[in-house]
Amino acid sequence: MILSSTERKGDARERLLARLLDAYEEALPSPAVSLREIAARTQTSHALLRYHFGSLSGVLAAMLKAQRSRDNEALFEAAQQGSFDDLVVAIWRAYTRPEQLSRVRGFFHVVGLAAHSPEDFREFIDSLDDLTKMLASLAEREGLDAKEALTLATVTIAAMRGLLLQEVLTPTAHSEDAVTLILHLKDGRATR
């Protein structure tokens, strides 16, 4: 079987992405490092990184998408056995672990870039609804109609991302209490 150059390029890109993920494990390179520094750490050339990902931002977006996809698979498995509330807490715990800080910072960096140039980050942007869809499915399973479930999931994810941003900017904030409040508001029983 003969592969087209596009298929070979895709395979090479996937292999290079796997090397990046192995080199950085759960973390992301800082946006302050150069492609040359990333290439040295992954034992490749910066020219290959530029060819397959376009730029440092492209490397970060590809790594984040792959890491989030892997995280979402684990969260999806947990969601099969749990409730909407269980998944919200699991998401929060997954992304507030100290070893996730570089990824959370990287996420907001890439989101900021995508806000200015969405056409360059379409694949990343399209992947952002994965958790919303999972939460909406659980909310439907718990009795909400499809529209209400999607609205609840969208607002919950937006609130959690806002709280994650607050955690990055002001780590002494009490966001865990805010997640509890989100869950209480979902049930119509806000606490004072």
N, C-alpha and C positions, 0 to 999 in steps of 0.2 A: 504494500500500500504506500502510495506516495502522498505526503502531506503538502498542502499548499504553504506558501510562505506565511500567510496569515495564521494558519494553525500552528506552525512551528514557532512563530513569534509569541502566540498565546501561551504555548507550553513553556517557552523560555521565561516569559513574564511570571508565570505561576511558580516556576522553580526559583526565580530570583525573589519573589515575594516570600516564599517558604524560607529562604535563607535569611531574609530580613526579620521575619517573625522569630526564627530560631535565635538569631543574634540578640534580639531585644527582649525576648520572652514576653512577659506581660506588659512591658513598658513601650514607650514610643521615643524615638529620638527627639531631642529638644528642637524647636523651630530655629534655635540659635546656631545649631551645628550646620556644617556644610555637607554637600553631597559627597565630597572627597572623604570627610571623616566617617560618614555612614558607609561608604564603599570600603574603607580600610577595615572597619569593624566587621563587615560581612565578607571580606576577602574577595571583593569584586572591583570593577572599575566604575568611576563616577559616570563615564560615558554610557555604560550599560544602564545605569539607574536613570540617566536623563533620557535615553532612547525609549525605555519601557514605561517610565512614569512621568516624564516631562520636566519635573522640577522637584524640589524638596516638598512642596505642598502636595504634589501628586503621590510621592512616596508615603507621606503621612496619611493622606486620604485612603490609599489602597490598604495600608496596614490597619488603619482604624476599621475599615469596612470588614476586613478579614477577622480581626479580633472581635468585633461586635457580632459577627455572624456566628463565631464559635461560642461566644457568651450566650447568644440568643438560643442556640441549640440546647445548652445546659438549662437555661431558664425555661425553655419550652418543655423539657422533660419534667421539671419540677411543677410546671403549671398543670400538667396532665393529672396530677394527684391533688392539687390544692385549689384554693379559691382566689378570687380577684385580690383580696387583701393579702393573702399569702404571697402572690406574685409581686405585688407592689413592694412588700417588705424585702423579698428576695432580690429584686432589682436594686433597691436602695442599698442593701448590704453588699451586693456585688460591686457596685461602683463607688462605694465610700471606703473600701478597704484601703489602708495606707499605700499599698503597693500599686494601686490603681491611679494614684494622683497624676503621674505623668500622662497617662491615657486620657484622663478627664480634662486636663489642661490642653492636651493635643486636640481633643474633641472640640472644645470651644474655639481653639485657634482655627481649625479647619472650617467650622461652622461660620466663623467670621469671614474667612476668605470666600466661602461659598455664597454668603450673602451679597458680596460685591461682584462675584463672577459666577453665577449659578450654572452657566453653560459649561464651565470648566470642571464642575463638580457634580454633574448630573447623576452619575452612578452612586456617589456617596449620598446625595440628597434623597434619591429614590429608596435607599436602604433605611432611612430614618423612621419609616412607619412600621417597622417590624414589631417592635414592642407594643405599639398602639394596637395593632391587629390582634396580638396575643391577648392583651387585656380586654379588648372589645369582645373577643370570643368567650372569655371567662364571664364577663358581665352578662352576655346573652345566655350562657349556660345557667347563670344565677337568676334569670327571669326578666331581664330588661329586653325591650325590643331592640332591633338592630341599630336604629338611629340613636336612641338614648345610650346604648352601649358604646357606640363609637364616640359620641360626645363625651361621655364620662372618661373613656380611655384617653382621648385626646387631651382633655383638661388635666387629667392625672399625670400624664407624661410631661406636659408642658410645665406643670408645677414642680415635678421632680427635677427637671432640667434646670429650672430656675433655682431650686434649692442646691443642686450640685454646683452651679455657678457661684452661689453664695458661699458654699463650702470652700471653693477654690480661692475666692477673694477675701473672705473673712472666716477662717477656720474655727473661730471660737463661737460662731453662731450655733444655736441649738436646733439644727435642722431635723434631728430625729423626732423632736416634739412636733415639728411642722408636718412630718409625714403622718404621724398619728392623727393630727388635725385633719389632714386631707382625707384620711379613711373615715373619720367621723362625719365630715361634711358629705361624703358619698352616701352615708346612711341617713343624712338629714338630722344629725344630732350633734351639732357643733358644741364644743365644750368651752367653758369660760375659765 
